[in-house]
């Protein structure tokens, strides 16, 4: 079974494009693949970004970016504007093959000053049983909830492990 893991997230910072060298690190080749079978590849075309947020109190709060786009805030966390971006990925492999995409339950986030937050409740726009199209491709978007406790502001960063397997 082919397996691919990609890690990505840039929070509160502009989304950056992947260079050809970065894209190569996203490629996975299964040494046990059958001759002629296309290996799975995952390319993240847009990182998940919550744009600009601010803490108005000490109670903490959360912000959610949904796969279809848009941002909602709760608690003492408020939206300062800017465009929130849902993550966007593209899977390529053997045409017509069913795939399984796994997102984590939780991802720790850290800022340069050592403060921490957490990503939870990942969602995607994938169908219940995703299948690569006739060109061997499947595109999807994903979102998550950012939870900030207390008065911990910062430019949070983390890596989201996304696993893709043939079913």
Buried (B, 14 or more C-beta within 10 A) or exposed (E): EBEBEBEBBBBBBEBEEBEEEEBEEBBBEBEEBEEEBBBBBBBBBBBBBBBBBEBEEEEBBBBBBBBEEEBEBEBBBBBEEBEBBBBBBBBBBBEEBEBBBEBBEEBEBBBEEEBBBBBBBBBBBBEEEBEBEEEBEBBBBBBBBBBBBEEBBBBBBBBBEBBBBBE
